Amino acid sequence: MTLQEVLRAKNRCLSRFWQVTDAFRREAADGRWEGLGAFHRERDYILKSLDSLDAKATEAASQLKAEERTEVLKEELRALLRERDLAIAEIFRLDSVVMGLIENERERTEASLGASLRGRSIIGKFKSGGGPRSGREVDGEV
């Protein structure tokens, strides 16, 4: 693979990473969290592919001969790197949104759990044996 081909493949991977993140962002924004595991697995798979492509890019760059390093090649590489930078910036923006959604869901879940625990505590106070006279004694009087 030429350096340009490797960089194009890397940009496709970044585009896929972006799409996966955006799709999950939409699901999470709608309160659908079932896809969280698949989201992580897909991103991990893409990250491994990106690591492999980075190694291939390093190898391809090291094999470039001096006469192949033309201004045309340099400009093409700059364009591919700009495309990469834009994709990475968008991924960071989306990740920030997803992290905010996850944090909000965590806070909501903790609040719900806290309310549930408080409710159980209150109910426990009214159960049998919960004071000087048990609930059964009170029930028998009524």
Stockholm file with secondary structure:
# STOCKHOLM 1.0

chainA/1-142         MTLQEVLRAKNRCLSRFWQVTDAFRREAADGRWEGLGAFHRERDYILKSLDSLDAKATEAASQLKAEERTEVLKEELRALLRERDLAIAEIFRLDSVVMGLIENERERTEASLGASLRGRSIIGKFKSGGGPRSGREVDGEV
#=GR chainA/1-142 SS CCHHHHHHHHHHHHHHHHHHHHHHHHHHHTTCCTTHHHHHHHHHHHHHHHHHHHHHHHHHHHTCCGGGCCHHHHHHHHHHHHHHHHHHHHHHHHHHHHHHHHHHHHHHHHHHHHHHHHHHHHHHHHSTTSSSSCHHHHHHHC
#=GC SS_cons         CCHHHHHHHHHHHHHHHHHHHHHHHHHHHTTCCTTHHHHHHHHHHHHHHHHHHHHHHHHHHHTCCGGGCCHHHHHHHHHHHHHHHHHHHHHHHHHHHHHHHHHHHHHHHHHHHHHHHHHHHHHHHHSTTSSSSCHHHHHHHC
//
